[in-house]
Amino acid sequence: MRARPATDDETRSWDNLLLETGRPHLLQSTGWASLKSATGWQAERYVLEDDRGPRGLAQVLRKRVGPSLSITYAPRGPLCDDGALPDAIEALRRSLGRGLVISLLCDPEATASDDLAAELARRGVKRSSVYVQPRRTLLIDLSQDQETMLSAMRKKTRQYIRKAEREGVATEETTDLARFHRLLRGVAERDAFGIHDLAYFAALVEAFGERLHILMARIDGEDVGALLVIRMGERAWELFGGWSGTHTEQRPFYLLKWRSLMRMQQLGVRRYDMWGLAEGDELAGVENFKLGFGGEVATWIGALETPVTAPLFPLWRFGARRRLAAAGV
């Protein structure tokens, strides 16, 4: 397999090419590359092919970490069949090897498999001790009718959705970023976690335009819940969200999540990604809430690291990979 740089025409139509793979991902899109360029990441795009023709695509982000040195990361890439993954990563490594690249990190949506992991290891590709993107997530099938989806939920989740409707919880879509950020900031202060500043979300809107949706829940004029969802083709990703912690009895966040699913279904989405399940006990409550909506738990192979310039690889293992994970690219 070869990884050749995308032509100018392919670069201009990159997002359409992603859709044609049948497995497009938000993090492989031009919008995501535009967003990450503000923090020093530059996108390189590759077409994976062999004598039979195209086999996949990969958008690789490159960042300088020292004089003439860089690291590379293919978030949720490469996009190819699981069986072709070892060849694809090896091909990318050869193409990237023309410069002083320390390493390549990939975290494709490939199903975890001992056989696949063994073949990757044979090619010098190993699972990383750190990860940037979630290894587990919950996928909701929106090709079903509403009653089927409701029947697949836990009983309490259905009850809370209906209770919120009876209690008059209102939901709406908005373009008011300040309003969204104000609620998210309150959630972050309450639960002691960091969030991006308002400028980051403005850049996100600039990158994705009408494919980005902000949904809010309100009770008596008070904002009590928020979700930010981005869609691409027949898939949507729920990237940010939070509940104010008020009006517990009305269960507003259950209805907001349900209305988000219905809005994406209306727009032609067939696969809704709730963006990650817990990796530790501290988020077990969030995971339990998500699982109440039914769906399929997907477990991916995780982050895969491989040296590009072998003598430099200890620099990556010494600390660069942990800085990358902390950056949350």
DRENNU-252382 format. One record per residue (C-alpha): x negated, y, z negated; residue in three letters; residue number from 1. Coordinates in nm, 2 decimals, decimal comma, always signed. Example, Ala and Ser with C-alpha at 12.3 -4.5 7.8 and 13.67 -1.06 7.14 Angstrom:
BEGIN
(r (-1,23; -0,45; -0,78); "ALA"; 1) (r (-1,37; -0,11; -0,71); "SER"; 2) 
! end
This chain:
BEGIN
(r (+0,00; +0,00; +0,00); "MET"; 1) (r (-0,11; +0,36; +0,07); "ARG"; 2) (r (-0,02; +0,68; -0,11); "ALA"; 3) (r (-0,05; +0,96; +0,15); "ARG"; 4) (r (+0,01; +1,33; +0,08); "PRO"; 5) (r (+0,36; +1,44; +0,19); "ALA"; 6) (r (+0,37; +1,64; +0,51); "THR"; 7) (r (+0,50; +2,00; +0,51); "ASP"; 8) (r (+0,84; +1,88; +0,64); "ASP"; 9) (r (+0,86; +1,61; +0,37); "GLU"; 10) (r (+0,77; +1,86; +0,10); "THR"; 11) (r (+1,04; +2,09; +0,22); "ARG"; 12) (r (+1,30; +1,81; +0,21); "SER"; 13) (r (+1,16; +1,64; -0,09); "TRP"; 14) (r (+1,48; +1,63; -0,30); "ASP"; 15) (r (+1,67; +1,47; -0,01); "ASN"; 16) (r (+1,40; +1,21; +0,02); "LEU"; 17) (r (+1,44; +1,14; -0,35); "LEU"; 18) (r (+1,81; +1,08; -0,29); "LEU"; 19) (r (+1,73; +0,84; -0,01); "GLU"; 20) (r (+1,53; +0,62; -0,24); "THR"; 21) (r (+1,85; +0,52; -0,42); "GLY"; 22) (r (+1,68; +0,59; -0,75); "ARG"; 23) (r (+1,62; +0,97; -0,77); "PRO"; 24) (r (+1,51; +1,12; -1,10); "HIS"; 25) (r (+1,53; +1,47; -1,23); "LEU"; 26) (r (+1,17; +1,47; -1,33); "LEU"; 27) (r (+1,05; +1,38; -0,98); "GLN"; 28) (r (+1,24; +1,68; -0,83); "SER"; 29) (r (+1,11; +2,01; -0,69); "THR"; 30) (r (+1,31; +2,19; -0,96); "GLY"; 31) (r (+1,12; +2,01; -1,24); "TRP"; 32) (r (+0,79; +2,09; -1,06); "ALA"; 33) (r (+0,88; +2,45; -1,05); "SER"; 34) (r (+0,97; +2,46; -1,42); "LEU"; 35) (r (+0,64; +2,29; -1,52); "LYS"; 36) (r (+0,43; +2,52; -1,30); "SER"; 37) (r (+0,48; +2,79; -1,56); "ALA"; 38) (r (+0,27; +2,59; -1,81); "THR"; 39) (r (-0,02; +2,51; -1,57); "GLY"; 40) (r (+0,10; +2,19; -1,40); "TRP"; 41) (r (+0,07; +2,18; -1,02); "GLN"; 42) (r (+0,27; +1,93; -0,82); "ALA"; 43) (r (+0,13; +1,69; -0,56); "GLU"; 44) (r (+0,37; +1,48; -0,36); "ARG"; 45) (r (+0,30; +1,14; -0,21); "TYR"; 46) (r (+0,48; +0,90; +0,02); "VAL"; 47) (r (+0,41; +0,53; -0,06); "LEU"; 48) (r (+0,40; +0,31; +0,25); "GLU"; 49) (r (+0,25; +0,00; +0,39); "ASP"; 50) (r (+0,26; -0,17; +0,74); "ASP"; 51) (r (+0,63; -0,23; +0,70); "ARG"; 52) (r (+0,71; +0,14; +0,64); "GLY"; 53) (r (+0,80; +0,36; +0,34); "PRO"; 54) (r (+0,80; +0,19; +0,00); "ARG"; 55) (r (+0,87; +0,48; -0,23); "GLY"; 56) (r (+0,77; +0,83; -0,34); "LEU"; 57) (r (+0,58; +0,99; -0,62); "ALA"; 58) (r (+0,55; +1,35; -0,75); "GLN"; 59) (r (+0,23; +1,38; -0,95); "VAL"; 60) (r (+0,17; +1,67; -1,18); "LEU"; 61) (r (-0,19; +1,78; -1,22); "ARG"; 62) (r (-0,34; +2,00; -1,50); "LYS"; 63) (r (-0,69; +2,13; -1,56); "ARG"; 64) (r (-0,83; +2,03; -1,90); "VAL"; 65) (r (-1,18; +2,16; -1,85); "GLY"; 66) (r (-1,42; +2,29; -1,59); "PRO"; 67) (r (-1,35; +2,08; -1,27); "SER"; 68) (r (-1,16; +1,82; -1,48); "LEU"; 69) (r (-0,79; +1,74; -1,47); "SER"; 70) (r (-0,54; +1,49; -1,58); "ILE"; 71) (r (-0,24; +1,37; -1,38); "THR"; 72) (r (+0,11; +1,26; -1,48); "TYR"; 73) (r (+0,39; +1,12; -1,27); "ALA"; 74) (r (+0,70; +1,17; -1,49); "PRO"; 75) (r (+0,95; +0,89; -1,43); "ARG"; 76) (r (+0,74; +0,79; -1,13); "GLY"; 77) (r (+0,65; +0,64; -0,90); "PRO"; 78) (r (+0,99; +0,58; -0,75); "LEU"; 79) (r (+0,97; +0,22; -0,61); "CYS"; 80) (r (+1,09; -0,13; -0,67); "ASP"; 81) (r (+0,96; -0,28; -0,99); "ASP"; 82) (r (+0,77; -0,55; -0,80); "GLY"; 83) (r (+0,59; -0,28; -0,60); "ALA"; 84) (r (+0,48; -0,09; -0,90); "LEU"; 85) (r (+0,13; -0,23; -0,95); "PRO"; 86) (r (+0,05; -0,16; -0,58); "ASP"; 87) (r (+0,20; +0,19; -0,60); "ALA"; 88) (r (+0,00; +0,29; -0,91); "ILE"; 89) (r (-0,32; +0,15; -0,76); "GLU"; 90) (r (-0,25; +0,34; -0,43); "ALA"; 91) (r (-0,19; +0,67; -0,63); "LEU"; 92) (r (-0,51; +0,61; -0,82); "ARG"; 93) (r (-0,71; +0,58; -0,50); "ARG"; 94) (r (-0,56; +0,89; -0,35); "SER"; 95) (r (-0,62; +1,09; -0,67); "LEU"; 96) (r (-0,98; +0,97; -0,70); "GLY"; 97) (r (-1,10; +1,22; -0,45); "ARG"; 98) (r (-1,14; +1,48; -0,73); "GLY"; 99) (r (-1,26; +1,48; -1,09); "LEU"; 100) (r (-0,94; +1,33; -1,23); "VAL"; 101) (r (-0,98; +1,17; -1,57); "ILE"; 102) (r (-0,66; +0,96; -1,57); "SER"; 103) (r (-0,31; +0,89; -1,44); "LEU"; 104) (r (-0,01; +0,85; -1,67); "LEU"; 105) (r (+0,32; +0,71; -1,53); "CYS"; 106) (r (+0,64; +0,62; -1,71); "ASP"; 107) (r (+0,87; +0,48; -1,43); "PRO"; 108) (r (+1,21; +0,35; -1,50); "GLU"; 109) (r (+1,09; -0,01; -1,45); "ALA"; 110) (r (+1,25; -0,28; -1,66); "THR"; 111) (r (+1,02; -0,41; -1,94); "ALA"; 112) (r (+0,88; -0,75; -1,84); "SER"; 113) (r (+0,59; -0,96; -1,96); "ASP"; 114) (r (+0,51; -1,06; -1,60); "ASP"; 115) (r (+0,50; -0,71; -1,48); "LEU"; 116) (r (+0,29; -0,59; -1,77); "ALA"; 117) (r (+0,05; -0,87; -1,71); "ALA"; 118) (r (+0,01; -0,78; -1,34); "GLU"; 119) (r (-0,04; -0,42; -1,42); "LEU"; 120) (r (-0,30; -0,51; -1,68); "ALA"; 121) (r (-0,48; -0,71; -1,42); "ARG"; 122) (r (-0,50; -0,40; -1,20); "ARG"; 123) (r (-0,64; -0,19; -1,49); "GLY"; 124) (r (-0,31; -0,03; -1,58); "VAL"; 125) (r (-0,22; -0,06; -1,95); "LYS"; 126) (r (+0,07; +0,05; -2,17); "ARG"; 127) (r (-0,02; +0,37; -2,35); "SER"; 128) (r (-0,01; +0,41; -2,73); "SER"; 129) (r (+0,18; +0,74; -2,68); "VAL"; 130) (r (+0,47; +0,83; -2,46); "TYR"; 131) (r (+0,62; +1,15; -2,33); "VAL"; 132) (r (+0,97; +1,04; -2,20); "GLN"; 133) (r (+1,21; +0,81; -2,40); "PRO"; 134) (r (+1,15; +0,44; -2,36); "ARG"; 135) (r (+1,52; +0,36; -2,43); "ARG"; 136) (r (+1,83; +0,54; -2,32); "THR"; 137) (r (+2,20; +0,49; -2,28); "LEU"; 138) (r (+2,36; +0,49; -1,94); "LEU"; 139) (r (+2,73; +0,54; -1,89); "ILE"; 140) (r (+2,90; +0,41; -1,58); "ASP"; 141) (r (+3,13; +0,69; -1,45); "LEU"; 142) (r (+3,26; +0,48; -1,15); "SER"; 143) (r (+3,52; +0,34; -1,39); "GLN"; 144) (r (+3,86; +0,50; -1,46); "ASP"; 145) (r (+3,91; +0,69; -1,78); "GLN"; 146) (r (+4,11; +0,42; -1,95); "GLU"; 147) (r (+3,84; +0,16; -1,89); "THR"; 148) (r (+3,58; +0,39; -2,02); "MET"; 149) (r (+3,78; +0,47; -2,33); "LEU"; 150) (r (+3,85; +0,10; -2,40); "SER"; 151) (r (+3,47; +0,03; -2,39); "ALA"; 152) (r (+3,41; +0,27; -2,67); "MET"; 153) (r (+3,40; +0,20; -3,04); "ARG"; 154) (r (+3,75; +0,24; -3,20); "LYS"; 155) (r (+3,63; +0,53; -3,41); "LYS"; 156) (r (+3,49; +0,71; -3,12); "THR"; 157) (r (+3,82; +0,69; -2,93); "ARG"; 158) (r (+4,01; +0,80; -3,24); "GLN"; 159) (r (+3,78; +1,10; -3,29); "TYR"; 160) (r (+3,82; +1,21; -2,93); "ILE"; 161) (r (+4,20; +1,20; -2,96); "ARG"; 162) (r (+4,19; +1,37; -3,30); "LYS"; 163) (r (+3,98; +1,66; -3,16); "ALA"; 164) (r (+4,23; +1,70; -2,88); "GLU"; 165) (r (+4,52; +1,71; -3,13); "ARG"; 166) (r (+4,34; +1,95; -3,36); "GLU"; 167) (r (+4,31; +2,20; -3,07); "GLY"; 168) (r (+3,93; +2,18; -3,01); "VAL"; 169) (r (+3,87; +2,38; -2,69); "ALA"; 170) (r (+3,59; +2,30; -2,44); "THR"; 171) (r (+3,47; +2,51; -2,15); "GLU"; 172) (r (+3,18; +2,55; -1,91); "GLU"; 173) (r (+2,98; +2,87; -1,93); "THR"; 174) (r (+2,68; +3,05; -1,78); "THR"; 175) (r (+2,61; +3,24; -2,09); "ASP"; 176) (r (+2,26; +3,12; -2,18); "LEU"; 177) (r (+2,23; +3,35; -2,49); "ALA"; 178) (r (+2,55; +3,19; -2,63); "ARG"; 179) (r (+2,42; +2,84; -2,57); "PHE"; 180) (r (+2,08; +2,92; -2,72); "HIS"; 181) (r (+2,22; +3,08; -3,02); "ARG"; 182) (r (+2,41; +2,77; -3,12); "LEU"; 183) (r (+2,11; +2,54; -3,04); "LEU"; 184) (r (+1,88; +2,77; -3,25); "ARG"; 185) (r (+2,12; +2,73; -3,54); "GLY"; 186) (r (+2,11; +2,35; -3,51); "VAL"; 187) (r (+1,73; +2,36; -3,49); "ALA"; 188) (r (+1,70; +2,57; -3,80); "GLU"; 189) (r (+1,94; +2,35; -4,00); "ARG"; 190) (r (+1,77; +2,02; -3,90); "ASP"; 191) (r (+1,41; +2,16; -3,89); "ALA"; 192) (r (+1,31; +2,08; -3,54); "PHE"; 193) (r (+1,16; +2,31; -3,27); "GLY"; 194) (r (+1,33; +2,42; -2,96); "ILE"; 195) (r (+1,23; +2,61; -2,64); "HIS"; 196) (r (+1,28; +2,98; -2,63); "ASP"; 197) (r (+1,55; +3,15; -2,42); "LEU"; 198) (r (+1,30; +3,22; -2,14); "ALA"; 199) (r (+1,25; +2,85; -2,09); "TYR"; 200) (r (+1,62; +2,79; -2,04); "PHE"; 201) (r (+1,64; +3,08; -1,80); "ALA"; 202) (r (+1,36; +2,92; -1,60); "ALA"; 203) (r (+1,56; +2,59; -1,61); "LEU"; 204) (r (+1,86; +2,76; -1,47); "VAL"; 205) (r (+1,65; +2,92; -1,20); "GLU"; 206) (r (+1,50; +2,59; -1,11); "ALA"; 207) (r (+1,83; +2,39; -1,08); "PHE"; 208) (r (+2,09; +2,65; -1,01); "GLY"; 209) (r (+2,44; +2,51; -0,97); "GLU"; 210) (r (+2,32; +2,16; -1,06); "ARG"; 211) (r (+2,28; +2,27; -1,42); "LEU"; 212) (r (+2,59; +2,28; -1,64); "HIS"; 213) (r (+2,64; +2,42; -1,99); "ILE"; 214) (r (+2,95; +2,30; -2,18); "LEU"; 215) (r (+3,06; +2,45; -2,51); "MET"; 216) (r (+3,31; +2,35; -2,77); "ALA"; 217) (r (+3,51; +2,61; -2,97); "ARG"; 218) (r (+3,74; +2,62; -3,26); "ILE"; 219) (r (+3,93; +2,94; -3,34); "ASP"; 220) (r (+3,69; +3,14; -3,13); "GLY"; 221) (r (+3,38; +2,99; -3,30); "GLU"; 222) (r (+3,12; +2,80; -3,09); "ASP"; 223) (r (+3,07; +2,47; -3,26); "VAL"; 224) (r (+2,90; +2,25; -3,00); "GLY"; 225) (r (+2,69; +2,28; -2,68); "ALA"; 226) (r (+2,55; +2,05; -2,41); "LEU"; 227) (r (+2,32; +2,11; -2,12); "LEU"; 228) (r (+2,35; +1,86; -1,83); "VAL"; 229) (r (+2,17; +1,85; -1,49); "ILE"; 230) (r (+2,29; +1,64; -1,20); "ARG"; 231) (r (+2,12; +1,51; -0,89); "MET"; 232) (r (+2,31; +1,30; -0,64); "GLY"; 233) (r (+2,52; +1,04; -0,83); "GLU"; 234) (r (+2,33; +1,07; -1,16); "ARG"; 235) (r (+2,33; +1,32; -1,44); "ALA"; 236) (r (+2,10; +1,37; -1,74); "TRP"; 237) (r (+2,21; +1,52; -2,07); "GLU"; 238) (r (+1,89; +1,71; -2,18); "LEU"; 239) (r (+1,99; +1,93; -2,47); "PHE"; 240) (r (+2,28; +1,95; -2,71); "GLY"; 241) (r (+2,39; +2,01; -3,06); "GLY"; 242) (r (+2,67; +2,05; -3,31); "TRP"; 243) (r (+2,69; +2,34; -3,55); "SER"; 244) (r (+2,78; +2,12; -3,85); "GLY"; 245) (r (+3,10; +2,30; -3,91); "THR"; 246) (r (+3,46; +2,18; -3,87); "HIS"; 247) (r (+3,37; +1,82; -3,94); "THR"; 248) (r (+3,73; +1,71; -3,97); "GLU"; 249) (r (+3,81; +1,82; -3,61); "GLN"; 250) (r (+3,52; +1,61; -3,46); "ARG"; 251) (r (+3,44; +1,87; -3,19); "PRO"; 252) (r (+3,13; +1,71; -3,06); "PHE"; 253) (r (+3,31; +1,38; -2,98); "TYR"; 254) (r (+3,55; +1,57; -2,75); "LEU"; 255) (r (+3,27; +1,78; -2,60); "LEU"; 256) (r (+3,07; +1,47; -2,50); "LYS"; 257) (r (+3,38; +1,31; -2,35); "TRP"; 258) (r (+3,47; +1,62; -2,16); "ARG"; 259) (r (+3,11; +1,63; -2,03); "SER"; 260) (r (+3,15; +1,28; -1,90); "LEU"; 261) (r (+3,47; +1,37; -1,73); "MET"; 262) (r (+3,33; +1,69; -1,57); "ARG"; 263) (r (+3,04; +1,49; -1,42); "MET"; 264) (r (+3,27; +1,23; -1,29); "GLN"; 265) (r (+3,48; +1,50; -1,13); "GLN"; 266) (r (+3,16; +1,62; -0,95); "LEU"; 267) (r (+3,08; +1,28; -0,81); "GLY"; 268) (r (+2,83; +1,15; -1,07); "VAL"; 269) (r (+2,84; +0,78; -1,12); "ARG"; 270) (r (+2,56; +0,73; -1,38); "ARG"; 271) (r (+2,53; +0,95; -1,69); "TYR"; 272) (r (+2,21; +0,94; -1,88); "ASP"; 273) (r (+2,23; +1,04; -2,25); "MET"; 274) (r (+1,85; +1,09; -2,25); "TRP"; 275) (r (+1,70; +0,87; -2,50); "GLY"; 276) (r (+1,78; +0,65; -2,80); "LEU"; 277) (r (+1,60; +0,66; -3,13); "ALA"; 278) (r (+1,24; +0,53; -3,17); "GLU"; 279) (r (+1,26; +0,57; -3,55); "GLY"; 280) (r (+1,49; +0,58; -3,85); "ASP"; 281) (r (+1,50; +0,97; -3,85); "GLU"; 282) (r (+1,73; +0,97; -3,54); "LEU"; 283) (r (+1,93; +0,66; -3,62); "ALA"; 284) (r (+2,24; +0,86; -3,68); "GLY"; 285) (r (+2,22; +1,03; -3,34); "VAL"; 286) (r (+2,17; +0,69; -3,17); "GLU"; 287) (r (+2,47; +0,55; -3,35); "ASN"; 288) (r (+2,68; +0,84; -3,23); "PHE"; 289) (r (+2,58; +0,79; -2,87); "LYS"; 290) (r (+2,63; +0,41; -2,88); "LEU"; 291) (r (+2,99; +0,47; -2,98); "GLY"; 292) (r (+3,06; +0,58; -2,63); "PHE"; 293) (r (+2,98; +0,23; -2,48); "GLY"; 294) (r (+2,76; +0,21; -2,18); "GLY"; 295) (r (+2,44; +0,01; -2,11); "GLU"; 296) (r (+2,12; +0,04; -2,32); "VAL"; 297) (r (+1,83; +0,05; -2,08); "ALA"; 298) (r (+1,48; -0,03; -2,20); "THR"; 299) (r (+1,20; +0,08; -1,97); "TRP"; 300) (r (+0,84; -0,05; -1,96); "ILE"; 301) (r (+0,71; +0,27; -2,13); "GLY"; 302) (r (+0,41; +0,49; -2,05); "ALA"; 303) (r (+0,14; +0,34; -1,84); "LEU"; 304) (r (-0,21; +0,47; -1,83); "GLU"; 305) (r (-0,50; +0,40; -1,59); "THR"; 306) (r (-0,84; +0,56; -1,54); "PRO"; 307) (r (-0,90; +0,74; -1,21); "VAL"; 308) (r (-1,26; +0,84; -1,28); "THR"; 309) (r (-1,36; +0,55; -1,51); "ALA"; 310) (r (-1,67; +0,71; -1,68); "PRO"; 311) (r (-1,44; +1,00; -1,79); "LEU"; 312) (r (-1,16; +0,79; -1,92); "PHE"; 313) (r (-1,27; +0,80; -2,29); "PRO"; 314) (r (-1,19; +1,18; -2,28); "LEU"; 315) (r (-0,83; +1,09; -2,21); "TRP"; 316) (r (-0,82; +0,82; -2,48); "ARG"; 317) (r (-0,99; +1,05; -2,73); "PHE"; 318) (r (-0,72; +1,31; -2,74); "GLY"; 319) (r (-0,58; +1,43; -2,41); "ALA"; 320) (r (-0,30; +1,18; -2,40); "ARG"; 321) (r (-0,18; +1,29; -2,74); "ARG"; 322) (r (-0,18; +1,66; -2,63); "ARG"; 323) (r (+0,02; +1,56; -2,33); "LEU"; 324) (r (+0,28; +1,37; -2,54); "ALA"; 325) (r (+0,31; +1,66; -2,78); "ALA"; 326) (r (+0,37; +1,90; -2,48); "ALA"; 327) (r (+0,69; +1,70; -2,39); "GLY"; 328) (r (+0,63; +1,74; -2,02); "VAL"; 329) 
! end
